[in-house]
């Protein structure tokens, strides 16, 4: 079950990265959204909607034993959000998952098996675990 939870967490972060990149592309004035609920792109003056409601529903706390967090990082002088960070952390280490995960606007997913993953954690796919 832990492996399934971890796979779910990683895929959810990949989906989130893709949705956030699309949002930033379609809303260049705003960059990334202020929160995970993601404003409607028609607020940017474009008619298309970035449909990520299903992703957000999956990223509610306690999603397959993981707690998901998203927060904007840097805001430029015009108020545009240029970067973000997101984490997926097991609700109970060694029970719902062995690793926590981190990602940002680079799209790279990092992991840690000794606490919350961050930007200095190794990338997924490396042998350190």
Secondary structure, DSSP 4 states (H G I P E B T S, - for coil): -HHHHHHHHHHHHHHHHHHHHHHHHHTTTTBS-SSTT---GGGGT-S-----HHHHHHTSTTBTTEEEEEEE--B-TTS-B--EEEEEEESSBTTTBS-EEEEETT--EEEESSS---TTSPBTTSS--
